[in-house]
Amino acid sequence: MRSQWECFLQNQGSWHGSFTTFSPKGQQLKDIPSVLTIEGLDDNQKIRLTLRYLPPEQAIFNRVLEYTHVDRYLMFFDTGAFSQGALQWGPYSEFGAEFGLIEGNRRLRMVQLYNRESQLKQLTLIREKRCDPGEVSNSYGDAPRTPRESAPRELAGTDTPERPPLTLEQLLGEWRGEAVTLYSDLRTPNIYPTHLKLQHYESNRLVQQLTFGTGESLHTITSSAKIDGSILYFEEGAVSTQVLLLPDGASSTCPITVKPGHSFFLEVGWLWQPNQRQRLIRSFNDKGQWVSLTLVREQKVSSGHYIKE
């Protein structure tokens, strides 16, 4: 496996896209075009991130960050996929995490943010395309731009199409893949097969069966969710979890409210091709401590169908 620093460098480039904010129920609140440049300096001993927000008819806002190492709260996979966020959840404080998935010259990032009451506050979906800096002028200056000049899809510089909004029908069926789990205590990563089966029943509910691991470490978890438009509600356990289906094949899975004394996870999924999906899962124990980060890369092996009861 690559070092964490080498994995970080997989994200180098000029990424053009937008920050789209959604309410917990999936209502779009705002969309701000952006350009993020990630470059290696001093023979790749340093990494500089320059983020430019390009709000329509407003002045540009710049933010610059420099890294010389990878901190503990940030973890990368060989593909360049990553997640960063709080090491510890606690009541009466804001809490959240960022997830980043990468496939070729496309990247999908998401931020899940909770308020001080431990309730899901908002989601920010960041859709980006990597382009040759020479193809697109970055001499925007500081003057306000019109919406046309700020359109992120015009800045992308790539012919890779954006995926349409995710639908339940696209997820139904059987998925097989491989998971890689990294641990917060830096123990040896774990690699194992996964099998996910999703079925839609007549009573407007979804049944999910997830099998992972091998041998004595083989586990199967079966759960069901209520279907409400583009939201799936898993309410059987102590912590109610919702899955929100979003644009560009994205999905957000997280608790509606984080509760003390119960383990939980935050997940982001990306259907980047009709039969190819990636997921990132950030897991926390019953003390609210972050314990692991898992990347799942899976392929659909059979389609699902509507089941009458």
N, C-alpha and C positions, 0 to 999 in steps of 0.2 A: 504494500500500500504506500501511497505517497505520504510525505510529511504534511502536517496541517498547513504549513506555509506554502508548499507546492500546490496543495488543493486550493488555497486562497487565490493563487496566481492563475488558476483556470478561469477566473472571472474577469481577467483583464479585457479592456476594450472600452468602446464608447457605446453606452446603452441608452437608447432613445425610447421613451414611453410615456407613461402617466401614472399618477397616484390617484386612484379612485376610492373615495370613502363611502362606506355603506353603513346603514343602521344595523342593529342586530337582526332585524327581520328582512334585510336585503334591499332596503330602499336606498337608491343612490343619492348621496348628499352633495358631493362635489367631485370634480375631476380636474386635476392640475397637471398639465404636460411637464415633462422633466427630461433632463439629460444627465446621466451619471457616467463619469469617466473614471476608470480604474486603471492605474498605470504603475508599473514597477520602476523604481528609481535606484540609483547606486548599485547597478548590476543586480537588481531585484532583491536588494537587502532591505529596501523600504517600499511600502505600497501607499500610494496617495489616492484618496477618493475625493472627487470634486462633484458635488451634486448641485445642479442648477434647476430650480423651480421656475417654470415659465407660465405663471397665471395669466389668462387673457386680460388684456387692457390694464395690466399692472406691471410694476417694475420687477425685474429678475431678482430672485433671492439665491445667493450662493452659500454653500457650506462645504468646508474642506476638512477632511480627517486624514491623519497619517498614522501608519502602523509600522512597527519594527518587529512585532511578534504577535502571536494569536493568543488572546486572553482566554481564560477558562470558560467564560460564559458563551463563547463563540466556538462552534465546531463545524468542520467541513468534511465532506466525503470526497472520494477520488474524482467524481464527476464534476466537482465544484459546487454541488448542492450544499446548503448550510442552514444553520439556525443559530440565532442568538437571542438572549433574553434573561429574565431574572433567574437567579440560582435558587431563590426561595420565595414561595408564596406566603403572604401573611395578611391577616385581616386589617382593615382600615388603611390600606395603602394601595396605590395603583400597581397594576401587574400586567405583564404582557410578554409577547415574544414575536420575533420576525422569522419567517421561513423563506428560503430561496431555492427554487428548482431550476435546473438549466438543461437545455437540450439543443445542441448545435448553437445557432445564433439567436435562440429564443431563451428568455428567462421569465419566470413567473415568481413574484415575491408576494408575501402577504404578512400583515401585522394584525394580530389579535390583541385587543386592549380591553382591560377590565378597570372599572372604577373602584373607589374606596369602599364601596359596599360589596365588593367581590362579584358584581354583576357585569356581564358582557356589555361593554360600552359602544364599541365600534370596530369595524374591520376596514383595513386599507389594502386594496388589491393593486399591485404594481405590475403592469404588463410591459415588457421591454424587449427590444430587438437590438442586437449588436450590429453596428455598421462600421465601415471604413471611415475614420475621421476625415480622410481626404475627399470623401464623396459628399459630405454635408458640411456646409459652412457653420462654424460655431461662433462667428463674430456677431452675436446678437446685440451687443451693447447693453445698456441699462434702460433703454427707452421702453415704454409699454408697447405691447404688440396687440394686434387684433386677434380674435379667435382663429381666423384662417392661418395667420402666420405662426400660431402656436400649436397647430394640430399635430399631435405626436405621431399619428400614422404617416403623415407626410415626411416626417423627419427620419423615419425608420431606415431607409436606404436598403431594404431587403424585399425580395418577392415572396418571402414566407408568409402565408396567410395566417391571420389570427383565428383561433378556433371559436365556434359559436358558443352561446351560453350552454352550460351543462344541463342535461335533462336526465330524469330518472331512467328513462328507457335506454340511454347509452350505458348506464352502469349495470343493468340487469344481466344476469348470466354468471358464468364461472371465469375466474381470473386466477392464473398461476404465475408465481414470480419468485423473487429472491429478496430477502431482507438483510440489511447490514445494521447492526446495533452498536453504537459507540456509547461508552459509559462516562459519567461525570467524574468518576474516580480513576479514569484512565486505565482501567483493566483491559485485557485483550478483547478486541472487538469480536462480536458473535455474528456468524453468517449462517442463514438457514432458509429453507424453502417456505413458501406461503401458498395458501389456497383459499380464495374468497368466493363465496357463492351468495348471490343476491336474487331473491324471488319476490315478485309482486302478487299479493293475494287479493281476492275479490273484495274483501272487507276493507279495502283501502289501507292496507298495512304492508310493510316490507319486512321480510325475514332475512337476516344476515347470518351466515355461518362462516366463521374464520378459523382456519386450521394452520398452525405454524409450528416449526421445530421438527426434530427427528428423534426416533428412539424413545428413551425415557423422558425426553424433554418435549415430546409431542403434546400439543394442547389444542383443544377445540372449544370455541366460544360461540354460542348461539344467542341471538338477541333479535328483538323486533321493534319496529318503529311505526309511528303514526305518520301518514303522508298528508301534508298540508301544502299543496302547490309545490313551490320550490324549496320547501323546508321539510326535513325528516326529524321527528322527535323520538328519541330513545329515552323512555321514562321508566324503565323497569328497575334500575338500580337506585342506590342512595343519591347519586348525582345525576340529574337529568342532562342529557347531551343532545345538542341539535346539529344537524348537518345542513348547511346552506349551500345551494347550487348557484354558481356565479358565472359571469361572462368568461370567455376564453377557456372553457373546459375546467374551470377552477371549482374547488369545493373547500368549505371551511367546516371543520368538526371540532367542537369544543363545548364545555359545560355552559349552560345558561347562567348558572351561579356556582361559584366554587365554595364548597362547604368544608369547614374545619374537620379534621379527623378522617377524611376520605381521600384515597388516591384518585388521580384524574390524569387526563392527557389532553394535549392540544394537537390537532392534525390539520395539515393542508394537503389537498390532492390536486393533480393536474392531468386531465385527459388530453395529452398533446397530440395524439393520433386516435382514430376511432377505436383501435384495439390495443393502444399502449397507454399506460398510466403510471405516474409516479406519486408517491405519498411520503410525507415527512411527519414523524410523530415524536413529540416532546413529552416525556412521561415524568410524573411527579408522584412521590409516595404519600402515605397518609399523614406525614408531618409537613407536607408542602414543599419538600426538598426535591429539586430537579435531579433525576437519577440517570436518564438515558435519552439518546436521540437515535431514531431509526429511520432509515431510507428504504422504502419498498419500491421496486421496479417490477411491474407486473404486466402480463399480456392476457387479453381475453381469449379463452379457448372455446367458449360456446356462448351463444346468445340466450337471453332469458325470455320468458313469456308470461302472460297474464294467467294466473291460476285461479280457477273457480273452486269454491269451497262447498 
